[in-house]
Amino acid sequence: MDKERWQASHPLPNKTLCLITLAAASAYNILFSFTRNPIDRDSTLSWIGYDYPIAFLVWGIVTTAAFFLNLLFLYRRNGCRGKIGSAALYAAPFAAFPVVLINDWGWEQPVHLAATMAFVLSNGTALILYFLYHRRRHRRYWITALAAAVILLICVVAHAAIRQNGLTELVPIWMGLFLLFLANFTGIYPPVDPDIPPRRRKKRRKTAVRLALTLGLFGAHDFYLNRWTQAAGHLMMTYASLWLCICRYTGIGHLNHLQGEPAWIFLTAGLSTLAGSVTWAISDALKLWRSPWLEDIWDFSKPHRKAAVK
């Protein structure tokens, strides 16, 4: 029964969709990055994005979706419940917005570089900690975690020292996409039975309703119910709407310093998305208030680890 409850509250992303996004992101990252010589000074993704801002936005959407869906599939299918890795998994998409919507020059450059580092390190940390979590299952997990950590560290140090070089930011992305393909769609890594924690306590419906009505805009009620994917999606919707609202002041390429109708279009998109997020929170509050199903929702926040399989 505990396993059924846990699987119902932690559904797997569609495997075919994960493969599609992974293939699309892999092809796009190769083709887009080789628009110019990756070794040249003006070959970083953001520099290419300066001249082709729409293509850069597509890069951000496709790459972020590929990493998030495939990491989520990897964690849930194999029952990896490491807190730091899970936090990094959900943090990565939030770093993607300033990467593509903040300029890589002028006063905004430090923010852009910090967001780039956060995006790469969040995805890299989630992937490496997955292999470390299962390191006792088979030595392949441990070897992969060590190799990935060394490559990521070298690239981060090199990027900080060289700055304008495309390879130092592309290698970690290529490595991550390749490892996700191996882990999710091949038999190279031995399968792992999910560690299903024992149920602990029921969640209070009234508390969830209060959170939905007060902080529902940020997905607080879903966080309380441990519906992490839905909570992250709700928070992301609000987060994206705020970025659209301030795009007039922090944009990419020729979109910077928007005035007149273009600025109003972005503001309209942001306010409309924000209205949708508010409606989502109110709708959730009404559903929670009217439905008794919450009495059967259990907290599975504490892992119950099985003995390691040698």
HELIX and SHEET records of a PDB file:
HELIX    1   1 ASP A    2  SER A    9  1                                   8    
HELIX    2   2 LYS A   15  SER A   33  1                                  19    
HELIX    3   3 LEU A   45  ASP A   51  1                                   7    
HELIX    4   4 PRO A   53  ARG A   77  1                                  25    
HELIX    5   5 LYS A   83  LEU A  101  1                                  19    
HELIX    6   6 GLY A  106  GLU A  108  5                                   3    
HELIX    7   7 GLN A  109  TYR A  133  1                                  25    
HELIX    8   8 ARG A  139  ILE A  162  1                                  24    
HELIX    9   9 LEU A  167  PHE A  185  1                                  19    
HELIX   10  10 ARG A  205  LEU A  215  1                                  11    
HELIX   11  11 GLY A  216  PHE A  218  5                                   3    
HELIX   12  12 ALA A  220  TYR A  224  1                                   5    
HELIX   13  13 TRP A  228  CYS A  245  1                                  18    
HELIX   14  14 GLY A  253  LEU A  255  5                                   3    
HELIX   15  15 GLY A  260  ARG A  290  1                                  31    
HELIX   16  16 PRO A  292  ASP A  296  5                                   5    
END                                                                             
